[in-house]
Amino acid sequence: MNATTADLRHVNRANARIRAARPQGKPRRRTVALAVGAAFLGLYVLGVAWFADSLNEDMARSFQLAPAVADTQHR
């Protein structure tokens, strides 16, 4: 065993003690950040979908049939 390995064992034991002392009911920052990020991503996707649907409806409403097509529809 060299000095680097011995130092890592000490750090790992210290981290284990810190993790054991942390209250289990308290959410981690990473979990909260991921949840907030997922919520914002979901809202972004819903907004883009709404905008695309709105644009599609407006475009469909504004398109007119060509007179030649309208003339052949009665046949």
C-alpha positions in Angstrom: 0.0 0.0 0.0 1.3 3.4 -0.9 0.6 6.8 0.5 -2.0 7.6 -2.1 -4.1 4.5 -1.4 -3.9 5.1 2.4 -5.1 8.6 1.9 -8.1 7.5 -0.3 -9.1 5.0 2.4 -9.2 7.8 4.9 -11.3 10.0 2.6 -13.7 7.1 1.8 -14.3 6.4 5.5 -14.9 10.1 6.2 -17.4 10.3 3.3 -19.2 7.2 4.6 -19.6 8.8 8.0 -20.9 12.0 6.4 -23.5 10.0 4.4 -24.5 8.0 7.5 -25.1 11.3 9.4 -27.2 12.9 6.7 -30.9 12.7 7.5 -32.6 10.2 5.2 -35.8 12.2 4.7 -34.0 15.3 3.3 -33.9 15.2 -0.6 -30.5 15.8 -2.2 -29.8 18.9 -4.3 -29.2 16.8 -7.4 -32.6 15.2 -7.1 -34.4 18.5 -6.6 -32.4 20.1 -9.5 -33.3 17.1 -11.8 -37.0 17.4 -10.9 -37.0 21.1 -11.6 -35.2 20.6 -14.9 -37.6 17.9 -15.9 -40.6 20.2 -15.1 -39.1 23.0 -17.2 -38.3 20.6 -20.1 -41.9 19.3 -20.0 -43.3 22.8 -20.0 -41.1 23.7 -22.9 -42.2 20.7 -24.9 -45.9 21.5 -24.2 -45.3 25.1 -25.3 -43.7 24.1 -28.5 -46.4 21.6 -29.2 -49.1 24.2 -28.5 -47.4 26.7 -30.8 -47.0 24.2 -33.6 -50.7 23.2 -33.3 -51.8 26.8 -33.3 -49.6 27.6 -36.3 -50.9 24.5 -38.2 -54.5 25.5 -37.6 -53.9 29.1 -38.7 -52.2 27.9 -41.9 -55.0 25.4 -42.7 -57.5 28.2 -42.2 -55.7 30.6 -44.5 -55.1 28.2 -47.4 -57.7 28.6 -50.2 -58.5 26.0 -52.7 -57.4 26.8 -56.2 -60.2 27.8 -58.5 -59.6 24.8 -60.8 -59.9 22.4 -57.9 -63.0 24.1 -56.6 -64.6 23.8 -60.1 -64.0 20.1 -60.3 -65.5 19.2 -56.9 -69.1 19.2 -58.2 -68.4 16.3 -60.5 
